[in-house]
Structures are given as C-alpha cells and as structure tokens.
C-alpha cells in the first residue's frame, strides 16, 4: 500500500475524479484522494494523496494555487468558459493598455460570487447539478485574494495572464469579472495550473508516465518497491518540525494511541509539535508536547500489512 503524495499532471479531457479512478487501477489501491478539482478542459498540477496521506487532503487543498489563463473578450457564457452556451457578444476594446489595466485592477482581495457551474454545494446539492437542470440559486460572495498577477500577452480579443490565488477562487469567474469591468464581457478559453502550494508543474507526471515508471521500477526490484521514486513520503510535509524517536519499550503503548513519554534531556518546548518515529525510522505521526508527554495530533503509522 502506498502512503504518500504523487504530483499528477492532469491532461485535457479528463475529470479529476477520472484521474483518481485511473490511479486506483494503476496502483491497485482504493484509498486515494485529490487535493483540488480541475475542470475537464483544464490541465496542470493535481497532487493526489494515497493511503495514510489522504489525511493531508484538507490541508493541501487550502494552499495557494498558481494558474496561467487565456481569456476571450467580447463573449459571455453560462459556464464562464468557452465550453458553455453563449449568452452575449459585444465588441472588445482595442486598447491593450485598457485591457491590461482592467486585469491588473483585480490584484488583491476581492469579493467573488461562486459560479453556478461549480462543485460547491447548497443544501446538499452541487451547484453544477442544479445549473444543468436550469436552476439558479442564490449564492453569497466570498473573499478571495489574487496576487502575483502578471499579464503575459494581449492580442485582442484574447489576453493571457498568470495569477496566484487563495483557496476557493475561480479563474473562470475572474475572467468573467474582468470582462464585466471592460463592458464587453469575457470568458475563459484555456487554463493551466502551474503550482499547488509547494508542488510545481516541472515535477508533475502524466498518468501514462506514472504507469510506465511504475512498471520499470517494479521490474527493476522484482516486486513493487516499498516506496516508488515519484512518491513523496508523508513526513516530508512536516520537515520543519523536530523529530523524536519512540523507545522500543514504549512503542506498543504509543501505537495503541497513548502519549509518548518525554525524556529528561529533551530540549523541545511545551506546546511544540514534533515528528515521531520508531527506532527503525518508520514515521508514526505528529505529536504535541504537553508537560512531560507528547500527545497525538495526527496518526500516520502504517504496519505494512494492510493493502
């Protein structure tokens, strides 16, 4: 069983759910979760968590994301991208300076209205499912933040920009809002996610590349390796924390959920979190020091017997 994170390069035409389904078949593993949906026509970085690492999904999903988008001016659609039904058309500005100023004006904190064609839920129902039935419901604007907003090129009626945004921001809606400010309307034509938190596009692999590399490493080792070279181990995401080792005589008690006794020579301060390991270097989890004990925060130990 794999316990770690694989950085996938999602290709156009696949849903994020489809990526996870394909990975389940490639690795013959059920416990998998992705860290942020990408639309089918979008491509780019999609970190996927396996096994115990699925406990990282919520944390990783809330990180900042960086995108490169191409925007089509003079057209609005019901999905806010070019895959949707055209709602309006208008003449776009010819002035590149005017277009660039409108794009740059969205840098910083903004109130953004989530689109109907999204996976957000209202009263237990996904907005996209309601939208497909022709139902529009009231949504509340929410605060998002756009930073490092850079105009890449402008060639009316198209313009491209790069932007980093907080969790919950929609680039489709940003394109729509820029078009509203320009008075001509706009929608998103293409989207590439180049970064999710610390994960970069350069380290991402397509599904085909992952499948081929897995087969090569399986063949080289004579069996499935304990950890594939393209899997990021769970404890690597806590590298900034100090490490403590659980003594052999305390291990059974600790693995049953009891606190770790702190040692007299232990320099770690009260309320400080640490990474805990067995004496053979197996990662157990994250603990927090309280007086003379470390109490469990997140448990990641894998006994290597489950699949």
FIKE-224409 format. One line per field, with one value per residue (C-alpha): residue number from 1; x, y, z. Coordinates in nm, 4 decimals, m for minus. Example, Ala and Ser with C-alpha at 12.3 -4.5 7.8 and 13.67 -1.06 7.14 Angstrom:
<recs>
nr <- c(1 2)
px <- c(1.2300 1.3670)
py <- c(m0.4500 m0.1060)
pz <- c(0.7800 0.7140)
</recs>
This chain:
<recs>
nr <- c(1 2 3 4 5 6 7 8 9 10 11 12 13 14 15 16 17 18 19 20 21 22 23 24 25 26 27 28 29 30 31 32 33 34 35 36 37 38 39 40 41 42 43 44 45 46 47 48 49 50 51 52 53 54 55 56 57 58 59 60 61 62 63 64 65 66 67 68 69 70 71 72 73 74 75 76 77 78 79 80 81 82 83 84 85 86 87 88 89 90 91 92 93 94 95 96 97 98 99 100 101 102 103 104 105 106 107 108 109 110 111 112 113 114 115 116 117 118 119 120 121 122 123 124 125 126 127 128 129 130 131 132 133 134 135 136 137 138 139 140 141 142 143 144 145 146 147 148 149 150 151 152 153 154 155 156 157 158 159 160 161 162 163 164 165 166 167 168 169 170 171 172 173 174 175 176 177 178 179 180 181 182 183 184 185 186 187 188 189 190 191 192 193 194 195 196 197 198 199 200 201 202 203 204 205 206 207 208 209 210 211 212 213 214 215 216 217 218 219 220 221 222 223 224 225 226 227 228 229 230 231 232 233 234 235 236 237 238 239 240 241 242 243 244 245 246 247 248 249 250 251 252 253 254 255 256 257 258 259 260 261 262 263 264 265 266 267 268 269 270 271 272 273 274 275 276 277 278 279 280 281 282 283 284 285 286 287 288 289 290 291 292 293 294 295 296 297 298 299 300 301 302 303 304 305 306 307)
px <- c(0.0000 0.1352 0.1367 0.2380 0.1659 0.2053 0.2069 m0.0006 m0.0085 m0.3752 m0.4327 m0.7227 m1.0393 m1.0222 m1.2108 m1.0231 m1.2412 m1.1342 m0.7678 m0.8248 m1.0153 m0.7279 m0.4729 m0.6757 m0.6382 m0.2683 m0.1710 m0.4476 m0.5303 m0.8646 m0.7687 m0.6839 m0.7964 m0.7057 m0.6387 m0.8373 m1.0672 m0.9613 m1.2255 m1.2137 m1.0721 m0.8135 m0.4723 m0.1822 m0.0791 m0.3071 m0.1499 m0.3042 m0.2807 m0.2519 m0.3217 m0.2451 m0.1551 m0.5262 m0.5264 m0.3295 m0.6005 m0.7761 m0.4500 m0.3008 m0.6293 m0.6239 m0.2853 m0.2392 m0.2542 m0.0941 m0.2587 m0.1940 m0.5180 m0.6194 m0.9258 m1.1572 m1.3034 m1.6406 m1.8298 m2.0085 m2.1296 m2.3349 m2.0262 m1.7936 m1.5659 m1.5786 m1.7385 m2.0691 m2.3667 m2.3053 m2.5193 m2.3947 m2.1464 m2.0028 m1.7152 m1.3985 m1.1654 m0.8784 m0.6622 m0.4102 m0.3475 m0.7172 m0.7291 m0.4094 m0.5330 m0.8588 m0.6722 m0.4302 m0.7133 m0.8138 m0.4892 m0.5504 m0.8532 m1.1836 m1.5430 m1.6147 m1.9513 m1.9047 m2.0299 m2.3314 m2.1176 m1.9066 m1.8792 m1.9910 m2.2930 m2.6081 m2.8455 m2.6574 m2.6746 m2.3879 m2.4401 m2.3342 m2.6088 m2.8673 m2.7277 m2.7596 m3.1291 m3.1716 m3.1993 m3.0135 m2.9908 m2.8713 m2.5008 m2.3130 m1.9957 m1.6844 m1.3478 m1.0627 m0.7210 m0.5240 m0.1508 0.1444 m0.0967 0.1077 m0.0173 0.1606 0.0354 m0.2550 m0.3774 m0.7445 m0.9849 m0.7566 m0.5354 m0.3274 m0.2274 m0.0611 m0.2049 m0.1669 m0.4853 m0.6190 m0.8318 m1.1839 m1.1089 m1.2371 m1.0289 m1.3325 m1.5125 m1.2097 m1.2183 m1.5929 m1.5460 m1.2660 m1.4976 m1.7725 m1.5339 m1.4361 m1.8047 m1.7687 m1.7906 m1.5304 m1.4907 m1.2008 m1.0598 m0.7863 m0.6390 m0.3097 m0.2413 0.1330 0.1587 m0.0340 0.1346 0.4890 0.4088 0.5361 0.4426 0.8017 0.7759 0.4306 0.3883 0.1113 m0.0804 0.0984 0.4384 0.3463 0.2260 0.5423 0.7730 0.5870 0.6342 1.0037 1.0624 0.8606 1.0726 1.3990 1.3175 1.1492 0.8380 0.6563 0.9107 0.8372 0.8336 0.8381 1.0779 0.7881 0.6018 0.6582 0.6512 0.4062 0.6706 0.8321 0.5417 0.6426 1.0151 1.0208 0.9306 1.1896 1.1957 1.1717 1.2249 0.9971 1.1922 1.1298 0.9829 0.7213 0.6323 0.3384 0.1744 0.2278 0.0914 m0.2206 m0.2830 m0.1119 0.1151 0.4903 0.6900 0.9298 1.2915 1.4656 1.7255 1.4524 1.5095 1.1679 0.9456 0.5929 0.3194 0.5718 0.4768 0.7185 0.7529 0.7634 0.9432 1.0103 1.3715 1.3947 1.2886 0.9230 0.7105 0.4372 0.2748 0.2618 0.2595 0.2390 0.4345 0.2321 0.4445 0.6232 0.4242 0.3744 0.0070 m0.1113 m0.2177 m0.2236 m0.1532 0.0134 0.1699 0.1348 0.2060 0.2743 0.0244 m0.2833 m0.3448)
py <- c(0.0000 0.3411 0.6111 0.9417 1.2060 1.1811 1.5020 1.4319 1.6419 1.6291 1.6419 1.7988 1.5947 1.4160 1.4954 1.4999 1.2050 1.0238 1.0764 0.9192 0.6264 0.5607 0.5744 0.3204 0.0802 0.1527 0.1040 m0.1393 0.0782 0.2146 0.4807 0.7783 1.1420 1.4521 1.7959 2.0331 1.9825 2.0886 2.1323 1.8672 2.1131 2.2486 2.0899 2.1027 2.0198 1.7846 1.6453 1.3085 1.1552 0.7796 0.5734 0.7492 1.0621 1.1168 1.2841 1.5616 1.6330 1.9105 2.0842 2.0662 2.1728 2.5021 2.6087 2.8798 2.7889 2.9470 2.9475 3.0645 3.1531 3.2691 3.4925 3.5545 3.9053 4.0028 3.6884 3.5606 3.2041 3.0224 2.8288 3.1317 2.9427 2.8659 2.5236 2.6815 2.8291 3.1815 3.4357 3.7625 3.9042 4.2537 4.4434 4.4314 4.7257 4.7607 4.9373 4.6988 4.9498 4.9481 4.5673 4.5397 4.7976 4.6057 4.2792 4.4365 4.6028 4.2637 4.2122 4.1924 4.0906 4.0671 3.9644 3.6882 3.5259 3.1488 3.0339 2.8065 2.5624 2.4601 2.1732 2.3882 2.2561 2.4420 2.2491 1.9313 1.9712 2.0618 2.3902 2.2334 1.9703 2.2427 2.4504 2.1579 2.1376 2.5077 2.6014 2.9039 2.9584 3.2475 3.2387 3.4576 3.6350 3.5295 3.6892 3.5637 3.7085 3.7348 3.8004 3.7992 3.8953 3.9237 3.9971 3.7572 3.8878 4.0755 4.0169 4.1296 3.9608 3.7390 3.8089 3.5796 3.6267 3.4406 3.4671 3.3129 3.2837 3.1626 2.8542 2.8866 3.1363 3.0670 3.1785 3.1392 3.3917 3.6217 3.6254 3.6950 3.9804 4.1373 4.1309 4.2983 4.5744 4.6286 4.6383 4.3751 4.0516 3.7734 3.4039 3.1681 2.9891 2.7769 2.7130 2.5648 2.5154 2.5501 2.5252 2.3991 2.5078 2.3731 2.1401 2.2630 2.1652 2.0591 1.7703 1.6593 1.3438 1.2381 0.9191 0.7414 0.8483 0.7263 0.3914 0.3400 0.4403 0.2132 m0.0830 m0.0012 0.0211 m0.2966 m0.4802 m0.3445 m0.4501 m0.7796 m0.6635 m0.3454 m0.1231 m0.0100 0.3444 0.4495 0.7287 0.9525 0.9231 1.1998 1.0455 1.1855 1.3041 1.5234 1.7650 1.8172 1.8632 2.1892 2.0046 1.8453 1.4670 1.2427 0.8672 0.6391 0.3928 0.0239 m0.0304 0.2431 0.1501 m0.0844 0.1622 0.4514 0.2559 0.1877 0.5620 0.6504 0.9566 0.9392 0.9948 1.2869 1.2266 1.4389 1.5593 1.6583 2.0243 2.0624 2.3296 2.2879 2.3144 2.2468 1.9904 1.7164 1.4247 1.0885 0.7787 0.4219 0.3239 0.1786 0.5134 0.4409 0.7536 0.7350 1.0765 1.4299 1.4890 1.7978 1.8374 1.8911 1.8983 1.5612 1.3951 1.4150 1.3813 1.2617 1.5218 1.3148 0.9447 0.8114 0.4807 0.2017 m0.1548 m0.2615 m0.5433 m0.3667 m0.3108)
pz <- c(0.0000 m0.0981 0.1697 0.0184 m0.2432 m0.6209 m0.8251 m1.1348 m1.4495 m1.5418 m1.9146 m2.1008 m2.1377 m1.8013 m1.4843 m1.1539 m1.0476 m1.3639 m1.2733 m0.9318 m1.0880 m1.3291 m1.0460 m0.8488 m1.1411 m1.1974 m0.8334 m0.7318 m0.4331 m0.3167 m0.0636 m0.2845 m0.2852 m0.4879 m0.3438 m0.5633 m0.8584 m1.2066 m1.4779 m1.7549 m2.0108 m1.7664 m1.7254 m1.4883 m1.1334 m0.9373 m0.6175 m0.5276 m0.1811 m0.1235 0.1871 0.5143 0.3185 0.2460 0.5873 0.4189 0.1595 0.3506 0.4435 0.0938 m0.0695 0.1204 m0.0142 m0.2751 m0.6434 m0.9495 m1.2924 m1.6469 m1.8235 m2.1687 m2.1689 m2.4655 m2.4680 m2.6132 m2.5134 m2.2034 m2.1463 m1.8857 m1.7682 m1.7814 m2.0211 m2.3926 m2.3385 m2.2375 m2.4157 m2.5439 m2.3576 m2.5054 m2.7544 m2.7777 m2.9283 m2.7202 m2.6550 m2.8990 m2.6430 m2.4911 m2.2129 m2.1174 m2.1116 m1.9076 m1.6556 m1.6110 m1.5488 m1.3025 m1.1103 m0.9676 m0.7785 m0.4034 m0.2009 m0.3860 m0.3235 m0.5742 m0.6475 m0.6989 m1.0410 m1.0802 m1.2757 m0.9761 m0.7298 m0.4373 m0.2508 m0.1443 0.0783 m0.0020 m0.3803 m0.6109 m0.7919 m1.1216 m1.0929 m1.0359 m1.3234 m1.5634 m1.4734 m1.5438 m1.1767 m1.0451 m0.6697 m0.4599 m0.3750 m0.1341 m0.2456 m0.0579 m0.0070 m0.2241 m0.2923 m0.6157 m0.6006 m0.8406 m1.1172 m1.4352 m1.7863 m2.0227 m2.3556 m2.5124 m2.8672 m2.8780 m2.8438 m2.6357 m2.3377 m2.1164 m1.7558 m1.4681 m1.1169 m0.7727 m0.5703 m0.2392 m0.1883 m0.3272 m0.6046 m0.9575 m1.2543 m1.4832 m1.2675 m1.2641 m1.6465 m1.6369 m1.3887 m1.5945 m1.8956 m1.6939 m1.5924 m1.9562 m2.0540 m2.3260 m2.1317 m2.1280 m2.0670 m2.0084 m2.3128 m2.1525 m1.8086 m1.6918 m1.3204 m1.2736 m0.8953 m0.5928 m0.2708 m0.2999 m0.5920 m0.9271 m1.2828 m1.3536 m1.1060 m1.2236 m1.4359 m1.6698 m1.5965 m1.8788 m1.7450 m1.3970 m1.5270 m1.7312 m1.4459 m1.2028 m1.4386 m1.4775 m1.1013 m1.0378 m1.2951 m1.1541 m0.7979 m0.8837 m0.6945 m0.6002 m0.4172 m0.0619 m0.1954 m0.5600 m0.6548 m0.7631 m0.4304 m0.1750 0.1761 0.4290 0.6748 0.4083 0.4547 0.8173 0.7556 0.9527 1.2763 1.5027 1.5208 1.8269 1.8477 2.0463 2.2613 2.1945 2.5429 2.4788 2.1206 2.1778 2.4140 2.1704 1.8721 2.0790 2.0997 2.4266 2.4661 2.4180 2.7391 2.7035 2.8025 3.0707 2.8190 2.5710 2.4597 2.2947 2.4468 2.5747 2.3047 2.0270 1.7622 1.6585 1.4144 1.5898 1.4570 1.5639 1.6293 1.2765 1.1267 1.0497 1.0691 1.3348 1.3288 1.4631 1.8379 2.0567 2.3795 2.6946 3.0076 3.0208 2.7442 2.3682 2.2791 1.9396 1.6811 1.3594 1.3241 1.0092 1.1152 0.8626 0.9719 0.6074 0.6362 0.5017 0.1320)
</recs>
